[in-house]
Amino acid sequence: MCDGPGEGNLVVFVYATDVQTGDSNGDGVADGLGSFVFKHWEDYMALSWWFNPADAVFRSDPPEPYPSGADGIADGEGAARAQAACAGSLTFENVKTFGCFTTGPAAGPTGDLDLARLNLVVAPWAASEMFERSANAVMTVVQLDACKLRDTSGLPVTGSIGEFTPVCGELALTIRVLEGDVNLDCAVDVRDQQIMAYRYGSFAGSGPYELRYDLEPDVADGSIDMSDLQKVFGRDGSTCQVPIQPQPP
């Protein structure tokens, strides 16, 4: 839920490699990519996500990091096609279908292409369920499915199996919160220490006790004592960028 580099919002580039097409209009130039569509789903529903349609490969004046794209190479991004229509995404529970199509006779791009950007944000319910104990984690998989790449005439690109590309990717993610950061601001400081000190000596069923502040052991023991305070005070100065102790992503 924080607003720093790599915190709370992950930008993922959806790309295609070695896109090749035929020449259905016989002008001696490969037709190139005219449209794409894919389904996107996430198994644990721990993320909220949306696409940036304006960042699609077909935009003539793509914003940074386009046209150089995620790979730093100006390959096919910003193709000379009419502005893509990308607003037709469909959402069903944890599945979204997203795509873009273009109009006009101009050839589309071929080769390695960044198709679009996908923004991933931790869902509020997941953040509220994650406690600042050791080894806290929510593991999830972002999966692309039913990927279709079509040329400017609507035909599947070379190498498609039926109407689908032979490979659709996936991304495994581990979502964590900073250990000891009880107010979830990506830093362990005096504010976290005050929150814990106020609850010192409380136990399950008593006034200021709350489960999320019962940090030690990893399975809550029903009381907030010195070990819980040490979890926070001993990490004074820890941040999401430089955690104490290290937290592998």
Accessible surface in RSA format (square Angstrom, percent):
REM  Atomic radii and reference values for relative SASA: ProtOr
REM  Chains: A
REM  Algorithm: Lee & Richards
REM  Probe-radius: 1.40
REM  Slices: 20
REM RES _ NUM      All-atoms   Total-Side   Main-Chain    Non-polar    All polar
REM                ABS   REL    ABS   REL    ABS   REL    ABS   REL    ABS   REL
RES MET A   1   113.63  58.8  59.14  39.1  54.49 129.7  39.43  33.5  74.19  98.3
RES CYS A   2    28.67  21.7  11.98  13.4  16.69  39.2  11.79  29.9  16.89  18.2
RES ASP A   3   150.34 105.3 118.81 118.3  31.53  74.6  40.01  94.2 110.33 110.0
RES GLY A   4    25.91  32.0   0.00   N/A  25.91  32.0  16.60  45.6   9.31  20.9
RES PRO A   5   119.29  86.9  96.26  87.8  23.02  83.7 108.81  89.8  10.48  65.1
RES GLY A   6    75.90  93.6   0.00   N/A  75.90  93.6  30.47  83.6  45.43 101.7
RES GLU A   7    22.31  12.8  14.68  11.1   7.63  18.2  12.06  23.3  10.25   8.4
RES GLY A   8    22.79  28.1   0.00   N/A  22.79  28.1   7.53  20.7  15.26  34.2
RES ASN A   9    66.88  46.1  52.57  50.8  14.31  34.4  21.26  51.2  45.62  44.1
RES LEU A  10    76.87  42.8  75.15  53.8   1.72   4.3  75.98  53.4   0.89   2.4
RES VAL A  11    63.04  41.5  43.13  39.0  19.90  48.0  43.13  37.5  19.90  54.0
RES VAL A  12    31.86  21.0  28.78  26.1   3.09   7.4  31.86  27.7   0.00   0.0
RES PHE A  13    47.20  23.6  34.19  21.2  13.01  33.8  34.19  20.7  13.01  37.2
RES VAL A  14     9.33   6.1   5.97   5.4   3.36   8.1   9.33   8.1   0.00   0.0
RES TYR A  15   142.13  66.4 119.32  67.9  22.82  59.4  71.53  53.8  70.61  87.0
RES ALA A  16    12.53  11.5   6.72  10.4   5.81  13.2  12.47  17.6   0.05   0.1
RES THR A  17    88.84  63.2  70.06  71.0  18.77  44.7  38.60  51.8  50.24  75.9
RES ASP A  18    99.29  69.6  86.00  85.6  13.29  31.4  29.34  69.0  69.95  69.8
RES VAL A  19     3.27   2.2   0.88   0.8   2.39   5.8   3.27   2.8   0.00   0.0
RES GLN A  20    78.92  44.1  78.90  57.7   0.02   0.0  31.61  67.3  47.31  35.9
RES THR A  21    17.03  12.1   0.33   0.3  16.70  39.8   0.85   1.1  16.18  24.5
RES GLY A  22    45.02  55.5   0.00   N/A  45.02  55.5  38.22 104.9   6.80  15.2
RES ASP A  23    55.20  38.7  31.51  31.4  23.69  56.0  22.66  53.3  32.55  32.5
RES SER A  24    65.23  55.1  22.16  29.6  43.07  99.2  33.06  70.4  32.17  45.1
RES ASN A  25    91.05  62.8  55.15  53.3  35.90  86.4  41.61 100.2  49.43  47.8
RES GLY A  26    62.99  77.7   0.00   N/A  62.99  77.7  30.13  82.7  32.86  73.6
RES ASP A  27    87.40  61.2  53.75  53.5  33.65  79.6  41.30  97.2  46.09  46.0
RES GLY A  28    70.14  86.5   0.00   N/A  70.14  86.5  36.24  99.5  33.90  75.9
RES VAL A  29    81.24  53.5  77.32  70.0   3.91   9.4  80.30  69.8   0.94   2.5
RES ALA A  30    42.36  38.9  30.39  46.9  11.96  27.2  31.81  44.8  10.54  27.9
RES ASP A  31     4.21   2.9   1.40   1.4   2.81   6.6   2.86   6.7   1.35   1.3
RES GLY A  32     0.00   0.0   0.00   N/A   0.00   0.0   0.00   0.0   0.00   0.0
RES LEU A  33     0.00   0.0   0.00   0.0   0.00   0.0   0.00   0.0   0.00   0.0
RES GLY A  34     3.58   4.4   0.00   N/A   3.58   4.4   2.46   6.8   1.11   2.5
RES SER A  35    24.16  20.4  24.16  32.2   0.00   0.0  11.74  25.0  12.43  17.4
RES PHE A  36     3.34   1.7   0.22   0.1   3.12   8.1   1.42   0.9   1.92   5.5
RES VAL A  37    46.75  30.8  45.80  41.5   0.95   2.3  45.80  39.8   0.95   2.6
RES PHE A  38     4.27   2.1   3.90   2.4   0.37   1.0   4.27   2.6   0.00   0.0
RES LYS A  39    90.64  44.2  90.64  55.6   0.00   0.0  34.30  30.9  56.33  60.0
RES HIS A  40     0.36   0.2   0.36   0.2   0.00   0.0   0.36   0.4   0.00   0.0
RES TRP A  41    78.52  31.5  78.52  38.0   0.00   0.0  73.32  39.1   5.20   8.4
RES GLU A  42     0.09   0.1   0.09   0.1   0.00   0.0   0.09   0.2   0.00   0.0
RES ASP A  43    75.09  52.6  48.83  48.6  26.26  62.1  22.92  53.9  52.17  52.0
RES TYR A  44   109.21  51.0  99.72  56.7   9.49  24.7  63.20  47.5  46.02  56.7
RES MET A  45    99.61  51.6  96.19  63.7   3.42   8.1  79.07  67.2  20.54  27.2
RES ALA A  46     0.00   0.0   0.00   0.0   0.00   0.0   0.00   0.0   0.00   0.0
RES LEU A  47    13.73   7.6   5.09   3.6   8.64  21.7   5.09   3.6   8.64  23.3
RES SER A  48    47.41  40.1  41.98  56.0   5.43  12.5  30.21  64.3  17.20  24.1
RES TRP A  49    20.29   8.1  11.96   5.8   8.33  19.6  11.96   6.4   8.33  13.5
RES TRP A  50   113.74  45.6 112.96  54.7   0.78   1.8 101.08  53.9  12.66  20.5
RES PHE A  51    17.11   8.6   5.32   3.3  11.79  30.7   5.32   3.2  11.79  33.7
RES ASN A  52    30.07  20.7  27.49  26.6   2.58   6.2  10.49  25.2  19.58  18.9
RES PRO A  53    56.90  41.5  55.45  50.5   1.45   5.3  55.61  45.9   1.29   8.0
RES ALA A  54    49.70  45.7  43.17  66.6   6.53  14.9  48.21  67.9   1.48   3.9
RES ASP A  55     5.07   3.6   5.07   5.1   0.00   0.0   0.11   0.3   4.96   4.9
RES ALA A  56     0.27   0.3   0.24   0.4   0.04   0.1   0.24   0.3   0.04   0.1
RES VAL A  57     0.06   0.0   0.00   0.0   0.06   0.1   0.06   0.0   0.00   0.0
RES PHE A  58     0.12   0.1   0.00   0.0   0.12   0.3   0.00   0.0   0.12   0.4
RES ARG A  59    61.04  25.6  60.97  31.1   0.07   0.2   3.42   4.7  57.62  34.9
RES SER A  60    85.40  72.2  60.82  81.2  24.58  56.6  33.95  72.3  51.45  72.1
RES ASP A  61    95.39  66.8  83.08  82.7  12.31  29.1  42.97 101.1  52.42  52.3
RES PRO A  62    17.71  12.9   5.48   5.0  12.23  44.5   5.48   4.5  12.23  76.0
RES PRO A  63    52.64  38.4  41.73  38.0  10.91  39.6  52.64  43.5   0.00   0.0
RES GLU A  64   134.87  77.4 117.60  89.0  17.27  41.1  67.68 130.9  67.18  54.9
RES PRO A  65    43.93  32.0  42.75  39.0   1.18   4.3  43.87  36.2   0.06   0.4
RES TYR A  66     0.48   0.2   0.12   0.1   0.36   0.9   0.12   0.1   0.36   0.4
RES PRO A  67    60.04  43.8  60.04  54.7   0.00   0.0  60.04  49.6   0.00   0.0
RES SER A  68    40.23  34.0  40.20  53.6   0.03   0.1  24.98  53.2  15.25  21.4
RES GLY A  69     5.06   6.2   0.00   N/A   5.06   6.2   0.00   0.0   5.06  11.3
RES ALA A  70    54.36  50.0  18.89  29.2  35.47  80.7  23.84  33.6  30.52  80.8
RES ASP A  71    76.95  53.9  45.66  45.4  31.29  74.0  42.70 100.5  34.25  34.2
RES GLY A  72    56.37  69.5   0.00   N/A  56.37  69.5  27.98  76.8  28.39  63.6
RES ILE A  73   108.11  61.5 105.30  78.4   2.81   6.8 108.11  77.8   0.00   0.0
RES ALA A  74    78.52  72.2  48.93  75.5  29.59  67.3  50.20  70.7  28.32  75.0
RES ASP A  75    56.67  39.7  18.78  18.7  37.89  89.6  23.19  54.6  33.48  33.4
RES GLY A  76     7.18   8.9   0.00   N/A   7.18   8.9   6.17  16.9   1.01   2.3
RES GLU A  77    14.69   8.4   0.37   0.3  14.32  34.1   0.06   0.1  14.63  11.9
RES GLY A  78    24.34  30.0   0.00   N/A  24.34  30.0   1.92   5.3  22.41  50.2
RES ALA A  79    12.98  11.9   4.01   6.2   8.98  20.4  12.98  18.3   0.01   0.0
RES ALA A  80    85.69  78.8  64.82 100.0  20.87  47.5  75.77 106.7   9.92  26.3
RES ARG A  81    15.71   6.6   2.61   1.3  13.10  31.2   3.73   5.1  11.98   7.3
RES ALA A  82    45.85  42.2  29.01  44.8  16.84  38.3  40.79  57.4   5.06  13.4
RES GLN A  83   116.25  65.0  91.01  66.5  25.24  60.1  62.32 132.7  53.93  40.9
RES ALA A  84     9.71   8.9   0.00   0.0   9.70  22.1   0.00   0.0   9.70  25.7
RES ALA A  85    46.53  42.8  35.49  54.8  11.04  25.1  43.82  61.7   2.71   7.2
RES CYS A  86     8.47   6.4   2.65   3.0   5.82  13.7   2.08   5.3   6.39   6.9
RES ALA A  87    99.11  91.1  67.57 104.3  31.54  71.7  73.60 103.6  25.51  67.6
RES GLY A  88    61.89  76.3   0.00   N/A  61.89  76.3  40.38 110.8  21.52  48.2
RES SER A  89    53.32  45.1  34.15  45.6  19.17  44.2   2.20   4.7  51.12  71.6
RES LEU A  90   100.12  55.8  97.82  70.0   2.30   5.8 100.12  70.3   0.00   0.0
RES THR A  91    79.06  56.2  52.88  53.6  26.18  62.4  40.68  54.6  38.37  58.0
RES PHE A  92   133.04  66.6 126.09  78.1   6.95  18.1 131.26  79.6   1.78   5.1
RES GLU A  93   160.91  92.4 122.32  92.5  38.58  91.9  56.39 109.1 104.52  85.3
RES ASN A  94    31.91  22.0  30.04  29.0   1.87   4.5   2.31   5.6  29.60  28.6
RES VAL A  95    43.80  28.8  43.80  39.6   0.00   0.0  43.80  38.1   0.00   0.0
RES LYS A  96    39.82  19.4  39.76  24.4   0.06   0.1  13.88  12.5  25.94  27.6
RES THR A  97    27.77  19.8  27.64  28.0   0.13   0.3  21.56  29.0   6.21   9.4
RES PHE A  98     2.24   1.1   1.84   1.1   0.40   1.0   2.24   1.4   0.00   0.0
RES GLY A  99    15.76  19.4   0.00   N/A  15.76  19.4   8.06  22.1   7.70  17.2
RES CYS A 100     3.77   2.9   0.00   0.0   3.77   8.9   1.34   3.4   2.43   2.6
RES PHE A 101   120.52  60.3 119.88  74.3   0.64   1.7 119.88  72.7   0.64   1.8
RES THR A 102    18.43  13.1   0.16   0.2  18.27  43.6   0.62   0.8  17.81  26.9
RES THR A 103    85.66  60.9  79.23  80.3   6.43  15.3  66.37  89.1  19.29  29.2
RES GLY A 104    45.67  56.3   0.00   N/A  45.67  56.3  26.80  73.5  18.87  42.3
RES PRO A 105   129.96  94.7 106.24  96.8  23.71  86.2 117.59  97.1  12.37  76.9
RES ALA A 106    48.91  45.0  37.93  58.5  10.98  25.0  48.89  68.8   0.02   0.0
RES ALA A 107    43.14  39.7  24.53  37.9  18.61  42.3  26.66  37.5  16.48  43.6
RES GLY A 108    11.16  13.8   0.00   N/A  11.16  13.8   0.99   2.7  10.17  22.8
RES PRO A 109    14.01  10.2   3.62   3.3  10.39  37.8  13.93  11.5   0.08   0.5
RES THR A 110    52.19  37.1  36.35  36.8  15.85  37.8   4.33   5.8  47.86  72.4
RES GLY A 111    20.50  25.3   0.00   N/A  20.50  25.3  20.50  56.3   0.00   0.0
RES ASP A 112    68.49  48.0  64.80  64.5   3.69   8.7  12.25  28.8  56.24  56.1
RES LEU A 113     2.56   1.4   0.00   0.0   2.56   6.4   1.21   0.9   1.35   3.6
RES ASP A 114     5.40   3.8   5.03   5.0   0.37   0.9   0.20   0.5   5.20   5.2
RES LEU A 115     6.55   3.6   6.55   4.7   0.00   0.0   6.55   4.6   0.00   0.0
RES ALA A 116     0.00   0.0   0.00   0.0   0.00   0.0   0.00   0.0   0.00   0.0
RES ARG A 117    47.31  19.9  47.31  24.1   0.00   0.0   0.90   1.2  46.41  28.1
RES LEU A 118     2.30   1.3   2.30   1.6   0.00   0.0   2.30   1.6   0.00   0.0
RES ASN A 119    17.33  12.0  17.33  16.7   0.00   0.0   0.00   0.0  17.33  16.8
RES LEU A 120     3.42   1.9   1.00   0.7   2.42   6.1   1.00   0.7   2.42   6.5
RES VAL A 121    34.74  22.9  34.30  31.1   0.45   1.1  34.74  30.2   0.00   0.0
RES VAL A 122    23.08  15.2  22.01  19.9   1.08   2.6  22.01  19.1   1.08   2.9
RES ALA A 123     7.26   6.7   7.26  11.2   0.00   0.0   7.26  10.2   0.00   0.0
RES PRO A 124    99.31  72.4  93.38  85.1   5.94  21.6  95.52  78.9   3.80  23.6
RES TRP A 125   111.25  44.6 103.74  50.2   7.51  17.6 103.02  54.9   8.23  13.3
RES ALA A 126     0.33   0.3   0.04   0.1   0.29   0.7   0.32   0.5   0.01   0.0
RES ALA A 127    10.18   9.4   9.96  15.4   0.23   0.5  10.18  14.3   0.00   0.0
RES SER A 128    62.90  53.1  49.39  65.9  13.50  31.1  45.01  95.9  17.88  25.1
RES GLU A 129   115.48  66.3  97.10  73.5  18.38  43.8  21.29  41.2  94.19  76.9
RES MET A 130     8.52   4.4   4.48   3.0   4.04   9.6   7.95   6.8   0.57   0.8
RES PHE A 131    41.64  20.8  37.10  23.0   4.54  11.8  37.10  22.5   4.54  13.0
RES GLU A 132     0.00   0.0   0.00   0.0   0.00   0.0   0.00   0.0   0.00   0.0
RES ARG A 133    30.19  12.7  30.19  15.4   0.00   0.0   6.88   9.4  23.31  14.1
RES SER A 134    34.86  29.5  29.15  38.9   5.71  13.1  19.73  42.0  15.13  21.2
RES ALA A 135    78.76  72.4  53.98  83.3  24.78  56.4  58.91  83.0  19.85  52.6
RES ASN A 136    16.48  11.4   7.50   7.2   8.98  21.6  16.48  39.7   0.00   0.0
RES ALA A 137    47.65  43.8  17.17  26.5  30.47  69.3  17.17  24.2  30.47  80.7
RES VAL A 138    21.08  13.9  17.39  15.7   3.68   8.9  21.08  18.3   0.00   0.0
RES MET A 139   142.30  73.7 124.56  82.4  17.74  42.2  86.48  73.5  55.82  74.0
RES THR A 140     3.58   2.5   0.00   0.0   3.58   8.5   1.54   2.1   2.05   3.1
RES VAL A 141    44.69  29.4  44.69  40.5   0.00   0.0  44.69  38.8   0.00   0.0
RES VAL A 142     6.44   4.2   5.55   5.0   0.89   2.1   5.55   4.8   0.89   2.4
RES GLN A 143    34.17  19.1  34.17  25.0   0.00   0.0   5.16  11.0  29.01  22.0
RES LEU A 144    26.95  15.0  26.46  18.9   0.49   1.2  26.46  18.6   0.49   1.3
RES ASP A 145    68.68  48.1  68.64  68.3   0.03   0.1   3.67   8.6  65.01  64.8
RES ALA A 146    27.94  25.7  16.86  26.0  11.08  25.2  23.25  32.7   4.70  12.4
RES CYS A 147    16.75  12.7  15.10  16.8   1.64   3.9   7.91  20.0   8.83   9.5
RES LYS A 148    53.87  26.3  53.71  33.0   0.15   0.4  12.26  11.0  41.61  44.3
RES LEU A 149    16.41   9.1  16.12  11.5   0.29   0.7  16.12  11.3   0.29   0.8
RES ARG A 150    53.66  22.5  53.66  27.4   0.00   0.0  14.91  20.4  38.75  23.5
RES ASP A 151     7.05   4.9   4.50   4.5   2.55   6.0   0.01   0.0   7.04   7.0
RES THR A 152    41.66  29.6  11.49  11.6  30.17  71.9   4.34   5.8  37.32  56.4
RES SER A 153    68.67  58.0  32.41  43.3  36.25  83.5  25.49  54.3  43.18  60.5
RES GLY A 154    36.69  45.2   0.00   N/A  36.69  45.2  26.05  71.5  10.64  23.8
RES LEU A 155    95.82  53.4  95.82  68.5   0.00   0.0  95.82  67.3   0.00   0.0
RES PRO A 156    51.18  37.3  35.58  32.4  15.60  56.7  35.58  29.4  15.60  97.0
RES VAL A 157    10.20   6.7   7.39   6.7   2.81   6.8   7.50   6.5   2.70   7.3
RES THR A 158    93.05  66.2  69.76  70.7  23.29  55.5  65.23  87.6  27.81  42.0
RES GLY A 159    53.98  66.6   0.00   N/A  53.98  66.6  38.22 104.9  15.76  35.3
RES SER A 160    27.28  23.1   2.71   3.6  24.57  56.6   2.55   5.4  24.74  34.7
RES ILE A 161   121.04  68.9 113.44  84.5   7.61  18.3 116.63  84.0   4.42  12.0
RES GLY A 162    65.94  81.3   0.00   N/A  65.94  81.3  45.56 125.0  20.38  45.6
RES GLU A 163    67.37  38.7  64.47  48.8   2.90   6.9  19.79  38.3  47.57  38.8
RES PHE A 164    78.77  39.4  78.77  48.8   0.00   0.0  78.77  47.8   0.00   0.0
RES THR A 165    26.04  18.5  14.09  14.3  11.95  28.5  13.54  18.2  12.50  18.9
RES PRO A 166    86.40  63.0  55.69  50.8  30.71 111.6  57.48  47.5  28.91 179.7
RES VAL A 167   118.86  78.2 103.40  93.6  15.45  37.2 107.22  93.2  11.63  31.6
RES CYS A 168    38.04  28.8  14.84  16.6  23.19  54.5  16.19  41.0  21.85  23.6
RES GLY A 169    36.13  44.6   0.00   N/A  36.13  44.6  30.25  83.0   5.87  13.2
RES GLU A 170   119.52  68.6  87.12  65.9  32.40  77.1  28.13  54.4  91.39  74.6
RES LEU A 171    62.42  34.8  60.72  43.4   1.70   4.3  62.42  43.8   0.00   0.0
RES ALA A 172    81.52  75.0  57.06  88.1  24.46  55.6  57.41  80.8  24.12  63.9
RES LEU A 173    28.97  16.1  23.79  17.0   5.18  13.0  26.84  18.9   2.12   5.7
RES THR A 174    62.66  44.6  37.37  37.9  25.29  60.3  13.12  17.6  49.54  74.9
RES ILE A 175    18.84  10.7  15.38  11.5   3.46   8.3  18.84  13.6   0.00   0.0
RES ARG A 176    62.44  26.2  33.09  16.9  29.35  69.9  17.60  24.1  44.84  27.2
RES VAL A 177    22.81  15.0  16.52  15.0   6.29  15.2  22.81  19.8   0.00   0.0
RES LEU A 178    11.59   6.5   4.09   2.9   7.50  18.9   6.37   4.5   5.22  14.1
RES GLU A 179    15.58   8.9  15.50  11.7   0.07   0.2   1.14   2.2  14.44  11.8
RES GLY A 180     0.00   0.0   0.00   N/A   0.00   0.0   0.00   0.0   0.00   0.0
RES ASP A 181     2.24   1.6   2.24   2.2   0.00   0.0   0.00   0.0   2.24   2.2
RES VAL A 182     5.48   3.6   0.00   0.0   5.48  13.2   0.00   0.0   5.48  14.9
RES ASN A 183    53.51  36.9  27.53  26.6  25.97  62.5  22.40  53.9  31.10  30.1
RES LEU A 184    53.26  29.7  42.47  30.4  10.79  27.1  43.27  30.4   9.99  26.9
RES ASP A 185    54.46  38.1  33.47  33.3  20.98  49.6  33.23  78.2  21.23  21.2
RES CYS A 186    17.17  13.0  13.67  15.2   3.50   8.2   6.23  15.8  10.94  11.8
RES ALA A 187    27.88  25.6  27.88  43.0   0.00   0.0  27.88  39.3   0.00   0.0
RES VAL A 188     1.33   0.9   0.00   0.0   1.33   3.2   0.00   0.0   1.33   3.6
RES ASP A 189    30.81  21.6  30.74  30.6   0.07   0.2  25.00  58.8   5.81   5.8
RES VAL A 190    89.67  59.0  87.26  79.0   2.41   5.8  87.35  75.9   2.32   6.3
RES ARG A 191   134.14  56.3 132.74  67.7   1.40   3.3  49.98  68.3  84.17  51.0
RES ASP A 192     0.00   0.0   0.00   0.0   0.00   0.0   0.00   0.0   0.00   0.0
RES GLN A 193    25.49  14.3  25.08  18.3   0.41   1.0   3.50   7.4  21.99  16.7
RES GLN A 194   114.72  64.1 106.04  77.5   8.68  20.7  38.66  82.3  76.06  57.7
RES ILE A 195    43.42  24.7  39.66  29.5   3.76   9.1  43.39  31.2   0.03   0.1
RES MET A 196     0.00   0.0   0.00   0.0   0.00   0.0   0.00   0.0   0.00   0.0
RES ALA A 197    51.49  47.3  37.65  58.1  13.84  31.5  38.37  54.0  13.12  34.7
RES TYR A 198   152.78  71.3 129.95  73.9  22.83  59.4  98.59  74.1  54.19  66.8
RES ARG A 199    32.38  13.6  32.38  16.5   0.00   0.0   0.00   0.0  32.38  19.6
RES TYR A 200   105.49  49.3  84.66  48.2  20.83  54.2  57.08  42.9  48.41  59.7
RES GLY A 201    52.07  64.2   0.00   N/A  52.07  64.2  30.15  82.7  21.92  49.1
RES SER A 202     8.21   6.9   1.98   2.6   6.23  14.4   6.97  14.8   1.24   1.7
RES PHE A 203   118.42  59.2 118.42  73.3   0.00   0.0 118.42  71.8   0.00   0.0
RES ALA A 204    60.37  55.5  44.50  68.7  15.87  36.1  45.24  63.7  15.13  40.1
RES GLY A 205    86.85 107.1   0.00   N/A  86.85 107.1  43.14 118.4  43.72  97.9
RES SER A 206    31.39  26.5  17.96  24.0  13.43  30.9  25.22  53.7   6.17   8.6
RES GLY A 207    75.68  93.3   0.00   N/A  75.68  93.3  41.57 114.1  34.11  76.4
RES PRO A 208    44.90  32.7  34.42  31.4  10.48  38.1  44.48  36.7   0.42   2.6
RES TYR A 209    31.70  14.8  18.02  10.3  13.68  35.6  15.36  11.5  16.33  20.1
RES GLU A 210    79.51  45.6  75.07  56.8   4.44  10.6  29.37  56.8  50.13  40.9
RES LEU A 211    91.87  51.2  85.69  61.3   6.17  15.5  85.69  60.2   6.17  16.6
RES ARG A 212    43.29  18.2  41.67  21.2   1.62   3.8  24.12  33.0  19.17  11.6
RES TYR A 213    23.44  10.9  23.44  13.3   0.00   0.0   0.00   0.0  23.44  28.9
RES ASP A 214     0.00   0.0   0.00   0.0   0.00   0.0   0.00   0.0   0.00   0.0
RES LEU A 215     0.00   0.0   0.00   0.0   0.00   0.0   0.00   0.0   0.00   0.0
RES GLU A 216    46.83  26.9  46.83  35.4   0.01   0.0  11.06  21.4  35.78  29.2
RES PRO A 217    67.85  49.4  66.89  61.0   0.96   3.5  67.59  55.8   0.26   1.6
RES ASP A 218    72.66  50.9  59.84  59.6  12.82  30.3  27.02  63.6  45.64  45.5
RES VAL A 219   125.47  82.6 119.21 107.9   6.26  15.1 122.49 106.4   2.98   8.1
RES ALA A 220    33.84  31.1  10.80  16.7  23.04  52.4  10.80  15.2  23.04  61.0
RES ASP A 221    73.95  51.8  37.56  37.4  36.39  86.0  33.13  78.0  40.82  40.7
RES GLY A 222    22.10  27.3   0.00   N/A  22.10  27.3  17.40  47.7   4.71  10.5
RES SER A 223    35.18  29.7  35.18  47.0   0.00   0.0  24.77  52.7  10.42  14.6
RES ILE A 224     0.99   0.6   0.00   0.0   0.99   2.4   0.00   0.0   0.99   2.7
RES ASP A 225    53.57  37.5  53.56  53.3   0.01   0.0  28.50  67.1  25.07  25.0
RES MET A 226   130.12  67.4 127.85  84.6   2.27   5.4 108.43  92.2  21.68  28.7
RES SER A 227    52.85  44.7  42.11  56.2  10.74  24.7  43.63  92.9   9.23  12.9
RES ASP A 228     0.00   0.0   0.00   0.0   0.00   0.0   0.00   0.0   0.00   0.0
RES LEU A 229    25.24  14.1  25.24  18.1   0.00   0.0  25.24  17.7   0.00   0.0
RES GLN A 230   116.64  65.2 112.96  82.6   3.67   8.7  46.84  99.7  69.79  52.9
RES LYS A 231    11.43   5.6   7.74   4.7   3.69   8.8   7.20   6.5   4.22   4.5
RES VAL A 232     0.00   0.0   0.00   0.0   0.00   0.0   0.00   0.0   0.00   0.0
RES PHE A 233    86.81  43.4  74.48  46.1  12.33  32.1  74.81  45.4  12.00  34.3
RES GLY A 234    43.59  53.8   0.00   N/A  43.59  53.8  17.83  48.9  25.76  57.7
RES ARG A 235    35.69  15.0  35.63  18.2   0.06   0.1   2.78   3.8  32.91  19.9
RES ASP A 236    83.77  58.7  67.21  66.9  16.56  39.1  13.85  32.6  69.91  69.7
RES GLY A 237    50.46  62.2   0.00   N/A  50.46  62.2  34.36  94.3  16.10  36.1
RES SER A 238     0.17   0.1   0.01   0.0   0.17   0.4   0.00   0.0   0.17   0.2
RES THR A 239    41.18  29.3  41.18  41.8   0.00   0.0  37.19  49.9   4.00   6.0
RES CYS A 240    45.95  34.8  22.36  24.9  23.60  55.5  11.32  28.7  34.63  37.3
RES GLN A 241   102.59  57.4  70.62  51.6  31.97  76.1  54.31 115.6  48.29  36.6
RES VAL A 242   107.63  70.8 105.29  95.3   2.34   5.6 106.66  92.7   0.97   2.6
RES PRO A 243    30.11  21.9  22.74  20.7   7.37  26.8  22.74  18.8   7.37  45.8
RES ILE A 244    69.07  39.3  66.29  49.4   2.78   6.7  67.26  48.4   1.81   4.9
RES GLN A 245   114.56  64.1 112.98  82.6   1.58   3.8  40.64  86.5  73.92  56.1
RES PRO A 246   107.78  78.5  91.91  83.8  15.86  57.7  92.80  76.6  14.98  93.1
RES GLN A 247    29.57  16.5  12.52   9.1  17.06  40.6   8.23  17.5  21.35  16.2
RES PRO A 248    96.09  70.0  87.14  79.4   8.95  32.5  93.35  77.1   2.74  17.0
RES PRO A 249   150.31 109.5 108.39  98.8  41.92 152.4 124.03 102.4  26.28 163.3
END  Absolute sums over single chains surface
CHAIN  1 A    12459.2       9256.0       3203.3       7779.7       4679.5
END  Absolute sums over all chains
TOTAL         12459.2       9256.0       3203.3       7779.7       4679.5
